[in-house]
Amino acid sequence: MPENGDREKDMKGLSKKILTIINTDNIPLIIFFSSLFLLLSFAGTRLFLSDEGVILDQFYNLLQGSLSLKFAKISTAKGMFWLVGDDLYGKFSHSLLILSLPAYFIFRIIDSFYGAHLIMLQLWAVSGGIIVYLIARIKKHGYAIVGGMIAYIILVSSNLFFFESINFPKWGEVLSIEFTNIIITSFSLVIIYYLFRDIFGNRIAIFASFFILLATPIPFYALTLKHHSLSVFLTLLSFYCFHKYHEKKDNKFIYLAYLSAGLCVWTRIFDGAALLISLLITDLITSKRDIKYIRNIVIIILISLVPFFSFNYLIMGSPFSVIENTPELDKEVTLFAAKDFISFDESSINPKQVELMNKLGYTWKTDFGSDWIKMFSGLSFLKLLNTFSLFLVSPFLITGIFSIISIMKKRLKFNYFEKFLLIFSISLILLYSNYIMLIVTHTPSVLENRYLLVFYIIMLYFSLKIESIRELLENNLKKITILWGCILLIFLAYFIVQFPVRFLDIYYYASLIVAAVLMFSLVISSLRKKDWHATASWNRIFLILIALSFSLSSMFILFYYWVVSMTYVAVSQNYPVIPILGMILNWMYQNIIL
């Protein structure tokens, strides 16, 4: 009896702790469930990028117990492959696929008696209910629980009425990887919140989290089968642990930073290598370390590299042989078709799809040459293939350049965290230089901005280093949110009424003008007297510019999602998790494409 009593006390104590955390720290939960709700809203079975088929085949073969490609879940005649001996491998890490295994097996069990697609719909509705509940609690409404339950009932019932189950044996691998990416991205936003809260405060942390969610391409890649979301998560975790180490002076945080960097090597070798290099330089060179500390770091790094070495051994026969050094296969391949083989049927309407893309200003060209200036300007400012250019998609980030220049001009010292970010950025650019050039000269460089995802976060940090901008955001978050929503609705209305308008041309010039005006205003404000930035006219200008910048970014992400959903494959291959969104896409497809 005493043992049972102790257990009951322990359970009650644990419950109290959980409730205390929920009741006192609602903001991270709101951020997590907002991300989950938004991303699940757009989740589905479509493949955004052509080489996602290779990843899908990798996962299918992994489920069959093979690291190499033996069976095709989807056509793999063309793609990015390595040939090692007689075995064929996809040119992508197995890290995300390993993490996706629990989701797949859980969904498969659920699907046998409930429906995997249905449980994802339930999670979406629950997320919406939790968001309403948490916001109501923050505003101290007395009916928070009732409001959350009503929100859940409305969301789930309105979609269950139109529910049609997705065939899990056919699409289970896609749903499992995508769901894993969505969870990873949602946790990444929570890390962003805690990191920016520690450095800039709570209001700026909220802004930063939703900026990344609504105004950068990071959430778009959460809806793909790519491992970039995992790489961003591990990089952010390393950033945060590095910061916490210098704040708390607790070695466990720096050990976790190294551990995260080593795991990132397994996910994306150059991203992880840049993390390790920047950690070692910032940690060991700028501070005096004893032999015991260095020994511990070496042990942690070796432990973190175990997955990387293990897969090298399993695939290459040696832990130190890196498959990335293997020449890419330059011929078509043929694999045995899997039982639930996926075949895309898009040829019959492809001319109409291409015609619509041209009318919208969306073109696909590959003749870029190997001009480094053109390449880097394209990745940052110019419209190369309508890509996710760093400052073209999020014009507000142009303020980050001003911040860096201002710090250097005033000869102010970068703090420990800023040194780490800069060393990491330089390391990543140098490690990717030859690889980026190779792809620019051989394949469409539209693909290359995925390597810049973490730079959106780094540039956001430096943008918020400008005190006047930071104060403006802290004091006017509500106004900026309202302006952002109104401008976005105006953009959407114009796009619908004038359809098919050459949207990308309008977007391109609007973004460049906003970025240029932001930079010009910042330069002028720095040349004038100190209190000039506090004038009402300056505040009004920047409020509009910032809201316009965010609205442009959100509109482009919506447009890009719509384009790839509507024109990349036939609608018969696109089954959204949320039935109402599926009905909208079907209606649009029938009225626009056909």
ROSE-775180 format. One record per residue (C-alpha): x, y, z. Coordinates in steps of 0.001 Angstrom, whole numbers, padded with zeros to 6 digits, m for minus. Layout:
% residues N
X	Y	Z .
...
***
This chain:
% residues 594
000000	000000	000000 .
002695	002558	000793 .
004242	001865	m002630 .
000937	002514	m004363 .
000504	005697	m002342 .
003966	006882	m003322 .
003229	006164	m006972 .
000009	008145	m006797 .
001868	011058	m005215 .
004541	010877	m007936 .
001896	010833	m010683 .
000073	013777	m009106 .
003377	015634	m008770 .
004207	015014	m012410 .
000743	016126	m013496 .
001106	019333	m011501 .
004491	020040	m013096 .
003085	019532	m016603 .
000085	021770	m015856 .
002410	024395	m014379 .
004527	024428	m017523 .
001430	024663	m019736 .
m000104	027431	m017652 .
003059	029531	m017286 .
004705	029140	m020689 .
001910	029169	m023262 .
003764	030999	m026040 .
006054	028103	m027166 .
003005	025814	m027243 .
001081	028317	m029360 .
004031	028562	m031763 .
004379	024767	m031988 .
000681	024084	m032573 .
000323	027048	m034961 .
003102	025582	m037082 .
001575	022108	m036864 .
m001873	023447	m037818 .
m000638	025538	m040754 .
001673	022893	m042209 .
m000847	020062	m041862 .
m003332	022339	m043656 .
m001145	022189	m046756 .
000150	018629	m046326 .
m000699	016019	m048929 .
000638	013429	m051356 .
002052	015594	m054117 .
005832	015519	m054773 .
007126	019060	m055197 .
010576	018284	m056585 .
011585	015629	m059106 .
014312	014005	m057012 .
011824	013405	m054207 .
011004	010239	m056142 .
014493	008953	m055332 .
013931	009687	m051620 .
010587	007894	m051762 .
012288	004840	m053281 .
014993	004984	m050604 .
012403	004885	m047856 .
010469	002055	m049480 .
013621	m000067	m049792 .
014653	000814	m046226 .
011297	m000560	m045053 .
012134	m003746	m046964 .
015458	m003953	m045100 .
017755	m002612	m047829 .
019886	000537	m047895 .
020403	000172	m051640 .
017707	000657	m054287 .
016218	m002603	m055521 .
012541	m001772	m055991 .
010846	001337	m057344 .
007929	002823	m055449 .
007837	005463	m058170 .
009607	005731	m061530 .
013357	006202	m061024 .
014569	006082	m064615 .
016159	009495	m064115 .
017475	010949	m060915 .
020518	011504	m058718 .
022211	008187	m058017 .
025487	006647	m056895 .
026660	003234	m058039 .
028830	001433	m055459 .
029912	m001944	m056798 .
026713	m003514	m058106 .
024432	m001592	m055738 .
022526	001591	m056545 .
021991	004311	m053922 .
020052	007548	m053911 .
022077	010710	m053532 .
020449	011608	m050218 .
021106	010920	m046550 .
019170	008196	m044741 .
018934	010351	m041588 .
015439	011725	m042177 .
014248	008313	m043345 .
015451	006670	m040124 .
013590	009302	m038112 .
010480	008716	m040240 .
010312	005002	m039404 .
008347	005444	m036122 .
005765	007635	m037879 .
005355	005055	m040651 .
004858	002073	m038337 .
002517	004002	m036022 .
000448	005192	m039001 .
000387	001689	m040461 .
m000975	000228	m037203 .
m003551	003029	m036927 .
m004519	002602	m040569 .
m005459	m001039	m039983 .
m008399	m000038	m037761 .
m008850	003731	m037980 .
m007135	005328	m040963 .
m003745	007056	m041025 .
m005084	009978	m043018 .
m007922	010381	m040499 .
m005567	010573	m037510 .
m003603	013355	m039271 .
m006870	015214	m039792 .
m007657	014730	m036090 .
m004224	016085	m035106 .
m004877	019118	m037296 .
m008242	019789	m035637 .
m006794	019197	m032156 .
m004010	021689	m032924 .
m006585	024304	m033905 .
m008534	023667	m030697 .
m005405	023920	m028546 .
m004447	027241	m030193 .
m007874	028707	m029382 .
m007657	027360	m025816 .
m004164	028764	m025175 .
m004953	032196	m026625 .
m008116	032331	m024513 .
m006088	031436	m021402 .
m003562	034184	m022132 .
m006424	036695	m022459 .
m007923	035187	m019281 .
m011277	034316	m020810 .
m013392	032143	m018536 .
m014502	029786	m021293 .
m011099	028781	m022665 .
m011774	025032	m022534 .
m015226	025425	m024100 .
m013788	027625	m026862 .
m011073	025084	m027647 .
m013587	022240	m027788 .
m015930	024196	m030067 .
m013027	025051	m032396 .
m012049	021364	m032548 .
m015623	020239	m033250 .
m016073	022799	m036041 .
m012754	021943	m037685 .
m013089	018174	m037527 .
m016811	017945	m038405 .
m016612	020299	m041401 .
m013842	018169	m042890 .
m015104	014715	m041881 .
m018227	015377	m043951 .
m016048	015430	m047091 .
m013517	012866	m045895 .
m012145	010336	m048385 .
m009417	008058	m047087 .
m005976	008204	m048703 .
m004687	004770	m049719 .
m001987	004200	m047084 .
m000259	001199	m048749 .
000317	003466	m051754 .
000995	006817	m050083 .
002110	005817	m046574 .
005792	006537	m047157 .
005053	010051	m048459 .
002724	010899	m045561 .
005152	009541	m042945 .
008195	011496	m044176 .
006168	014658	m044653 .
004630	014385	m041173 .
008099	013871	m039661 .
009348	016987	m041471 .
006378	018975	m040181 .
007078	017936	m036576 .
010784	018765	m036994 .
009975	022215	m038407 .
007494	022924	m035599 .
010176	022141	m033009 .
012635	024344	m034949 .
010280	027298	m034509 .
010163	026654	m030760 .
013979	026709	m030661 .
013927	030017	m032565 .
011530	031388	m029962 .
013742	030401	m027007 .
016932	031596	m028720 .
015562	034999	m029687 .
013793	035377	m026324 .
017074	034942	m024488 .
018787	037520	m026691 .
016073	040061	m027568 .
013094	039439	m025278 .
009675	037806	m025502 .
007914	040029	m028057 .
010782	039892	m030538 .
010960	036100	m030055 .
007280	035787	m030982 .
007866	037959	m034034 .
010924	035941	m035090 .
009113	032603	m034847 .
006136	033709	m036923 .
008386	035553	m039369 .
010182	032284	m040142 .
006838	030465	m040395 .
005061	032998	m042605 .
007737	034888	m044528 .
010508	032430	m045478 .
010734	029216	m047565 .
011507	027106	m044462 .
007865	025946	m044023 .
007666	025101	m047724 .
010477	022574	m047371 .
008635	021073	m044398 .
006045	019941	m046959 .
008622	018110	m049058 .
010481	014825	m048563 .
013827	016634	m048371 .
016108	016511	m045338 .
016737	020265	m045257 .
014276	020721	m042387 .
016282	018260	m040288 .
019523	020053	m041162 .
018011	023412	m040132 .
016732	021876	m036874 .
020128	020438	m035923 .
021856	023698	m036856 .
019434	025727	m034751 .
019830	023316	m031848 .
023589	023765	m032046 .
023186	027578	m032165 .
020919	027523	m029120 .
023127	025188	m027071 .
026197	027278	m027917 .
024381	030397	m026720 .
023135	028682	m023524 .
026655	027490	m022743 .
027973	031050	m022749 .
024972	032198	m020749 .
025015	029418	m018105 .
028687	028345	m018273 .
027451	024748	m018113 .
029503	022289	m020192 .
026497	020088	m020959 .
025253	022759	m023391 .
028491	022928	m025384 .
028559	019122	m025479 .
025026	019141	m026890 .
026098	021735	m029468 .
028906	019450	m030682 .
026588	016440	m030602 .
024046	018226	m032767 .
026767	019307	m035212 .
028049	015747	m035537 .
024545	014435	m036263 .
024193	017191	m038848 .
027232	015749	m040642 .
025224	012563	m041124 .
022239	014557	m042406 .
024127	016944	m044710 .
027878	016558	m044650 .
028762	020172	m045554 .
026232	021707	m043157 .
027559	019558	m040322 .
031186	020193	m041246 .
030561	023963	m041232 .
028976	023638	m037780 .
031874	021618	m036388 .
034477	023960	m037876 .
032759	027084	m036552 .
032267	025506	m033112 .
035903	024455	m032857 .
037230	027833	m034038 .
034928	029889	m031810 .
035244	027597	m028797 .
038892	026547	m028808 .
040746	029402	m030487 .
038943	032302	m028773 .
039100	030692	m025300 .
041757	028854	m023349 .
040827	025202	m022848 .
042564	022523	m020797 .
043423	019029	m021995 .
040514	017422	m020140 .
037989	019695	m021874 .
039515	019030	m025315 .
039480	015289	m024609 .
035783	015432	m023723 .
034991	017391	m026883 .
036821	014852	m029049 .
034878	011997	m027415 .
031541	013822	m027949 .
032362	014496	m031604 .
033312	010864	m032205 .
030091	009673	m030562 .
028024	012099	m032639 .
029685	010816	m035827 .
028802	007161	m035117 .
025733	007204	m037461 .
027825	008853	m040182 .
030655	006324	m039838 .
028210	003415	m039543 .
026440	004220	m042786 .
029769	004791	m044525 .
030788	001297	m043425 .
027484	m000315	m044416 .
027481	001298	m047848 .
031152	001801	m048719 .
032778	m000926	m046615 .
034849	001596	m044635 .
033753	004124	m041985 .
036086	006719	m043493 .
034950	006322	m047113 .
032399	009020	m047935 .
029786	008159	m050535 .
029581	011830	m051605 .
032987	011355	m053252 .
031506	008718	m055592 .
030855	010037	m059138 .
027178	010553	m059878 .
025612	007987	m062222 .
024991	009568	m065629 .
022658	006992	m067166 .
019086	005857	m066715 .
018312	003016	m064335 .
015617	000353	m064195 .
014281	m001168	m060983 .
011598	m003738	m060264 .
008260	m002043	m059652 .
006882	m002254	m056099 .
003478	m003766	m055415 .
001821	m000366	m054906 .
003803	001392	m057615 .
002985	005106	m058081 .
002617	006237	m061671 .
002133	009907	m062470 .
m000195	010709	m065344 .
000572	014255	m066416 .
001420	014179	m070114 .
m002099	014860	m071405 .
m002391	018306	m069821 .
001281	019284	m069684 .
001049	021850	m072544 .
m001728	023675	m070691 .
000309	023605	m067497 .
003338	025099	m069258 .
001151	027744	m070908 .
m000273	028788	m067546 .
003189	028945	m065996 .
004355	031278	m068777 .
001323	033533	m068303 .
002150	033800	m064600 .
005772	034684	m065377 .
007068	031323	m064150 .
009796	030123	m066517 .
012274	027261	m066403 .
015679	027948	m067957 .
019064	026324	m067507 .
021446	028443	m069608 .
023182	030437	m066877 .
026832	029864	m067553 .
029353	029946	m064700 .
029482	033639	m063781 .
030076	033775	m060003 .
028794	037347	m059709 .
025602	036435	m061537 .
025194	033304	m059432 .
025552	035009	m056026 .
023467	038018	m057057 .
020823	035562	m058219 .
020878	033687	m054937 .
020482	036939	m053038 .
018765	039659	m055120 .
018065	038771	m058747 .
015233	036725	m060175 .
016915	033527	m061331 .
014231	030997	m062205 .
011810	032626	m059771 .
013624	031052	m056853 .
013666	031599	m053109 .
016368	034268	m053340 .
017461	035291	m049869 .
016527	038990	m049991 .
013995	038749	m052823 .
011678	036460	m050874 .
012095	038289	m047557 .
013009	041923	m048365 .
013053	042808	m044660 .
016247	040781	m044295 .
018062	043456	m046285 .
018306	045264	m042937 .
020655	042488	m041796 .
023311	043664	m044263 .
023024	047186	m042901 .
023435	045859	m039370 .
026630	043971	m040241 .
028084	046954	m042121 .
027145	049294	m039277 .
028897	047100	m036693 .
032039	046929	m038836 .
031964	050660	m039620 .
031706	051614	m035961 .
034444	049087	m035177 .
032237	047467	m032603 .
033221	043970	m031540 .
031015	041098	m032563 .
029933	039159	m029492 .
030639	035430	m029046 .
027379	034396	m030727 .
027795	036741	m033692 .
031331	035489	m034265 .
029971	031961	m034306 .
027281	032888	m036862 .
029745	034672	m039133 .
032342	031892	m039001 .
029602	029344	m039724 .
028337	031393	m042698 .
031792	031746	m044212 .
032557	028053	m043634 .
029304	026959	m045267 .
029840	029158	m048337 .
033397	027888	m048786 .
032414	024231	m048369 .
029565	024546	m050867 .
031395	026738	m053403 .
032496	024035	m055845 .
029323	022025	m055366 .
027104	025058	m056023 .
029091	025959	m059104 .
028795	022407	m060460 .
025029	022449	m060091 .
024707	025963	m061519 .
026529	024868	m064657 .
024717	021519	m065024 .
021227	021811	m063553 .
018694	024597	m062921 .
019944	026797	m060108 .
016377	027104	m058845 .
017364	024219	m056588 .
020227	025968	m054880 .
018376	028220	m052476 .
017502	025240	m050325 .
021106	025406	m049080 .
020447	028950	m047862 .
017573	028148	m045507 .
019579	028691	m042330 .
020740	032080	m043672 .
017177	033379	m043358 .
017534	032893	m039602 .
021047	034357	m039449 .
020030	037461	m041411 .
016929	037846	m039242 .
019195	037909	m036176 .
021342	040698	m037632 .
018239	042583	m038803 .
016991	042645	m035224 .
020344	043962	m034007 .
019259	047392	m035266 .
017882	048987	m032122 .
015388	051301	m033826 .
013934	048426	m035855 .
013718	046233	m032781 .
011938	048911	m030752 .
009536	049562	m033615 .
008630	045892	m033778 .
008242	045538	m030010 .
005897	048535	m029772 .
003840	047867	m032904 .
003451	044106	m033264 .
m000341	044332	m033385 .
m000324	047113	m036007 .
002183	045230	m038163 .
000094	042045	m037927 .
m003074	043888	m039010 .
m001238	045667	m041849 .
000344	042370	m042945 .
m003071	040674	m043113 .
m004754	043556	m044965 .
m001975	043898	m047570 .
m001888	040111	m048090 .
m005660	040057	m048687 .
m005314	042915	m051196 .
m002571	040979	m053043 .
m004720	037841	m053103 .
m007779	039749	m054321 .
m005784	041420	m057101 .
m004262	038086	m058127 .
m007711	036443	m058315 .
m009491	039331	m060092 .
m006718	039905	m062652 .
m005864	036213	m063136 .
m003731	035175	m064977 .
m001606	038220	m064155 .
002189	038037	m064604 .
002526	037780	m060879 .
006248	037072	m060665 .
007181	040191	m062630 .
005082	042340	m060289 .
006450	040532	m057246 .
010052	040844	m058397 .
010001	044615	m058888 .
007906	045239	m055780 .
010367	043249	m053655 .
013387	045042	m055091 .
011774	048443	m054477 .
010876	047530	m050878 .
014409	046252	m050216 .
015978	049361	m051771 .
013737	051771	m049838 .
014436	049905	m046588 .
018182	050181	m047133 .
017953	053839	m048223 .
015860	054735	m045165 .
018304	052981	m042843 .
021256	054814	m044389 .
019496	058179	m044088 .
018506	057481	m040483 .
022105	056667	m039584 .
023354	059929	m041096 .
020792	062116	m039340 .
020722	063037	m035675 .
020205	060207	m033218 .
016567	060841	m032394 .
015477	061156	m036064 .
014421	057508	m036160 .
011957	058175	m033343 .
009833	060594	m035382 .
006276	059654	m036259 .
006917	059875	m040001 .
009853	057437	m039791 .
007772	055001	m037767 .
004868	055136	m040225 .
007159	054548	m043187 .
008855	051590	m041570 .
005624	050068	m040317 .
004293	050033	m043868 .
007576	048804	m045349 .
007927	045978	m042834 .
004302	044876	m043217 .
004639	045103	m047008 .
007827	043038	m046887 .
006146	040292	m044843 .
003058	040315	m047064 .
005167	039966	m050195 .
007002	037021	m048661 .
003810	035252	m047586 .
002198	035853	m050970 .
005168	034361	m052783 .
005169	031232	m050602 .
001420	030789	m051229 .
001942	031360	m054946 .
004800	028883	m055126 .
002790	026246	m053257 .
m000125	026822	m055596 .
002025	026648	m058736 .
003700	023368	m057838 .
000411	021897	m056618 .
m001527	022879	m059724 .
001011	022652	m062522 .
003670	020148	m061481 .
001491	017009	m061486 .
m002057	016058	m062351 .
m004718	016666	m059730 .
m005349	012907	m059503 .
m001993	012630	m057724 .
m002708	015374	m055173 .
m004611	014239	m052075 .
m004444	016914	m049355 .
m004739	015766	m045751 .
m007473	018382	m045215 .
m010472	017529	m047474 .
m011714	021127	m047831 .
m008339	022190	m049268 .
m008573	019218	m051657 .
m011975	020431	m052832 .
m010575	023926	m053451 .
m007618	022572	m055428 .
m009905	020312	m057456 .
m012218	023216	m058246 .
m009286	025417	m059258 .
m007783	022636	m061354 .
m011043	022032	m063228 .
m011677	025732	m063883 .
m008133	026911	m064566 .
m006160	024045	m066063 .
m008933	022159	m067877 .
***
